Amino acid sequence: MEPPVTEKNFVTVQSTLPSLPYPLVSDRRHIKSGRLLIREHRASDLEALYELRRQPEVMTYTHKGVVDLDRAETQAWLVKKLAPQGNENFDFVIADADTDVLVGTGGCHLRAGKVGWPELGYMLRKEAQGKGYATEFVNAFLKAYWALPRMQTDVAVDVETVDRHENMGDAKECIVAITQARNKASHSVLRKTGWKLVKAFEEPDRFPKNDGDMVTLYVWTLTKSSKAATDCARKV
């Protein structure tokens, strides 16, 4: 069932988040699943990333929304994933486990996203879509994410991401995913991996056909203590 579109409304809660600093890019352990190797970004990934980010099917649902114009644009994006800037988030390359050929990227790209909680995101080459790789990645990544050391902290988050049965001063930790309302493929992945659709909100369309066009975004949450989060740790 689709939630009604509402305005964002922030409250400050006490919760936990991954401790800072994150493991350094150079020290991050590879995450292995059945078909995937989830590893750190490397400078040598530039050409494969450029090919990925030149595919309209990949970029249409990203924040950028359009393909990279040239390798310099991809290089500027890659620099943010390498040390030292890459140490500030928990992002990875998604590669074939047997060949190390890059099939996508994904991870926690924002510690404080659109609704306050850390955000999960991923993108896969069009040739890798529809084969279960996204579901496999999400399960494998979350196992590593939930295993990170935690710190107690105050977090300003949208009220609709906090369980209404919880005391607003003490909230279960969440990770969120933000999707466009029309991104049915990602909705399927998130449902399969146990996420809960909790909110819809609107933002100005970055590529409007008419003045005032808006895009509807969905907010999905997964709490650290949820059954789905526990299941992720068992599946991989």
N, C-alpha and C positions, 0 to 999 in steps of 0.2 A: 504494500500500500504506500502510495506516495505521500510524503508529509506536506502540509501547507507551507507556502512561502512565508517566512517571518524575518523580521529585522534581527540583526545580531545584538545580543544583550549580554555584556560581560559581568562576571562576578569573580571575586578573588577567593580561591579555595586553598586549603593546605593539602598537599598530595606528595607523591614521589615522582622523580624523573631520573633518567640515567645520570650518574655522577659525571661531573666535568673534571678534567678534560676527558673526552672520549679517547679510546685507544688510538695512538698515533697511526696514521695511514701506513707507515712503514712496519708497524708492529701488529697490524690486524691479521688475525687468523683467517685462513680461507674457510668458507662455509661450503660443505659438499652435500649434495643430495643425489638422487638417483641418476639424473641426466645433466645436472648443472654444477658448475664451479662458480661460486660467488666470491670474487676476489677484489683487491684494491685496484683503483685506476692507475694506469701507467702512461707515461709520456708517449710510449710506442703505440698506444691505442688510438692515436689521432685519426688515422685513415679509416679505421673501422667505425669510429664514432661519427666521422663526417658522413660516411655512407648511411649510417643509421639516421642521422639527423637531416638527411636529404630526402627521406621518405615521407611524403605527405600523410600517408596512413598512420605513421608513427607520431608525427608532430601535431596533428589536428587537435588532439585532446590535451596537449601540454599547455602550460601557462603561456608559453611563447606563441603557440598556435600556428606557426608557419615554419617552413624549412630554413635551415641555415643557408645564407647566400654564398659563403665561401669557407675555405678551411680556416681562415683567420677568425671567423666567428665561432667555429667549433673549438679552435684553440683557446679562445677566451673563456669558453664554457669549461673546457677541460682543466684549465689552470685552477679553477675553483674547487676541483675534485682532488688535486694533487697537494702535497704538503707545501707550504704550511696551511693554506686556506682549507684544504680538505680535512684537516684535523678537527674542524669545528662542527662537522656533521658526520653521519654514519652511513655513507653512500658506497655503492659497490658496482663493479662490472658484473654482468651476468654472462657467463661463457659456457660453451659446450664442455662437459666434464672430460671428454676423451681427447678433444683437439685444442682446447683453449680458444676456439674461435668465438669472437664476441657476438652474442645474440641480443644484448640489451644492457640496460643499466637500471639500478633501482636502490632504494633504501630510504632512510630517514633524512630527507633533504632540507627540512626546516625544523629547528627545535621549538620555535614558537610560530605556528602557522596561522592561517586565517581565522581560526576559532580558539587560538591560544595554546593548544596541545601540539606536541611534535606530529609531523605529517609524514606518512608513507607515500611514496610514489614510485612508479616504474614505467619503462617503455621497452618494447620488444620489436625487433625487426619484423616487417610484415610477413616474411617467410616463416617466422617462428610463432606467429599468432595462431590461435585456435588449436594448439597441440598440448595444452595443459601446462606449458612452461610457466605461465603467470601464477597459477595456483601453486605449483611446486616452489617457485621463488618465494612467494609470500610466506608459505609455511616454513621454509628453511630460514629465511631472513628473520622472521619473528622469533624463532628459537634462539638465535644469537642476540637479538635485541632485548628480549626479556631476561636474558642471562647477564646483561651488563650490571655492574654495581649501581646501587640506587642512593639518592640523597633526598632528604626531606626538604620541601621548599613550598613557597607560596606561588600560585599560578593564577593568572587572570585568564579565564576561559569562558566560552559561551555557556549560558545557563542550561541550554538544552543538551549539552554534552555531559552534564552531571546527572546521575541517577536521582530521580525525584524522591526516592526513599532515603537518600543519604543526607546527612547533615552538611549544609553548604560549607561549613568550615573544615570538613575532612572528607575529601573525595577520593574515590578509587582512581588510580592512574590510568590514563587513556593514551592510546595512539590513534590518530584519525587519518582518514583518507578523504580527499575532496575530489569529486567527479562531476563532470557535466551531466545534466539530467538525461541527455541523449546517448551517453556512453554505456550502452547496454552490456557490452562485453566485460567491462570492468565491474559493473554491478554484479554480474554472474560470478566473477572471481571472488569478490568480497563476500557474497552470500555463501559460497562454498567454503570459505575459510572462516566463517563465523562472525562476520562483522554485522553491526546493527545500524540501520539507517535511522538517524535521529533528527535530521533538520534539512530544510531547503532554504536557500537565500538567493538573492539576485545581485548581480554586479553588471555594470555597463559592458556591453559586448565590445570586445576590442576590435572587431571587424564588422561593424553594423552595416546592414543594408539600408536602414532608415534611421534618421535621428531618433535618439532615445531608445534604441533597441537594447534589451537586457538579455543576459544569459542566466539560466537557473543552474545553481550548483547544489549538489547533495553532500551532506556531511555524514560520514560513516565512522563509528567508533568501535574500538576493541579494548576492553579493560584488562589489566594485568591479571586480575583474579578470575576472569571468565573461564568457562569450560573450554571455549574455543582456543584461548591462549594456552591452556594446559594441554589441549590436544595437539597443538602445534609442536610442543616440546616432545611429544611422544611419537609423532609421525616421521620425524627426520632422523 
